[in-house]
Amino acid sequence: MAQQLNRPEPTATSEPVSRRGVLRAATVTAAAVGAAGLLTGPASAAPAAQPQGRRRVPVDRISIQLYTLRDQLAADLPGTLDALRRIGYRRVEHAGFVGRTAAQFRAALDAAGLRSTSGHVGIPQPFDAATWEQALADANVVGCKKIVHPYFGRDASGQPIRDPEVYRALARDLNRAGRLAERAGLEFGYHNHQLEFVPLTDGSTGFDILTAQTDPRLVHFELDLYWTWRGAHDPVDVIRANRGRIRQVHVKDLDVEGGFADLGDGVIDFGRIFAHEREAGIEEYIVERDDAGTPPRSPADALDTARVGFDYLASLRY
């Protein structure tokens, strides 16, 4: 069965008013931290302006989240995949199969010389083992090694979840999903946004609960560096608190207004974060920009984002 991920597209200007205050506060906090030297600046700084070190991102571990190119893929799947291969990508992370079956999507990847080593698929809510096992079967057809739950954190009214029990229930479901993934030969991960860092009614956060109550053998984390900063948390602190569990990172830049930017055009010091790659356990560096091909940008602009992102990571020294 073809999977099409129904993932919301958060933007800096489309947040509900009640969430905007939370996000603005997070952005101000990140800016204040930047003044202490944890973020780079100015926003126009190029990769070459960063400190040069001896370590580098392995090119064969650079990937891209295809959600970045969703509209361009819908318009021209084979042409877009070919373009990614010419840029230098060898692996991608899928977010649905662009209206194809898993087998058809795998054939398109094979024709372009790409591998989908990871994929975003939401676990059923309420949890249903049979539905999840079908998703795992599709992931194996596509050739994935990892499967990642992509989004959580809002209640039925669209507000941030603040009930700790909701996150405890999710943690139980993540463990169940991870156990079935393990049996299917796949690694299971969880991808964060800023919502997991919103304070809950007991003073903890959703991220605290998920990291404490999921089994490290069954659930790893795909840390989205942009959304972690937007949640007013330093990714380095998150890595130090969760050694060995951050196996994937979404490499997404933050502009001075708190919006999205192409890699190297924003304020995040990725080299400082990647210096902790061994402590984190990072295995994949995944380029992403949520608004890469949406107005006022065009779908084709997403390929520019993909090119800039690959070149940035391939040239980064830290």
Steps between C-alpha positions, in 0.01 A plus 500: 500500500633842411574723797449875480611679811249761616750721674415861594731767370594730788613849403610803693196699387217244510510397866183546709522813716521296819803313367669800345586640839663173600703485180599866513626453854700200382652699218595784735662249732695350212615847397614570855694177504650600168634815661699275730664339199291185457354612169684646207435844359428698304221319314680551170814321615621248242633154587856621432466751784466219754803374693690240302574166667622156406167319521237490228159354429544170309353562155345155491298586812343815356130454422201721427145485632282483188231706674730789401420429133144373530345725234784451254487124552125502433560686174794291379607206715770348272643838399522623858664180623750519213579860596569395860740232377683754283534734798682221681241335720512122526236459769165663581236487770151457361178658629242296314528344156373786279187311399690181413507162664806411703625283212448776243675754720792262551526456123519877452775525761693214340476663158650820644775320691362600842420310819227591746685401815237658725133591483243703691188301585271584790407220736123433510309685770343315670773246448415218261761228454374376163504847346848566633628164375380594149695826525807304606456264205483798264814646658683175431381502138639851458828391659492706819724425796317743727137607539412816693184635661487860370262714702321534833412766753163668430165422653167483313465879511846555353659613826821356648438187705566571867371180661795277601284188475455556126877484454526197728243323283695598188820362654328165551385499138850593379644203688239272340577642157874465559467137604310414182750698292786305655330172407469632144872579487455877527615767745225723635538869581307805613526844336438808712359845442489786751184370665678227694685773692189689616469475884236253614271535799743309724798717401659239274497499118379249248858446392598420861230234515576349159872468568445359850219258423598357162738206480839608358527161331175561311468877449765748389455869426526695179581844639373788290757769575279789386197396705718427802626859494144624446409306814766706685732203545864470399549182292837444669326482839247256355781283364684499833183391678429222247837353406484243223130558425523782243568283197360742242486878477289727282737774393282806454607862546334781698491858373521806724120532505450141613400371155661249267822556307721302265800345674769756565266797456369486856634524852549139615860389556472146367870430543469557874217245514669245273811511718287282733405253226669202664343578835163525328542192282413686177477276195315728255508874431171582328449830318153648537317830453125495562414791268759435230250484214194685628393861424660745464757241388425269207513118511818507289668715768505191720771358276712807573451433872605139443814609313599762757441253782712225349785735413491654848524167678761361263724806551448548875805454723479501877 
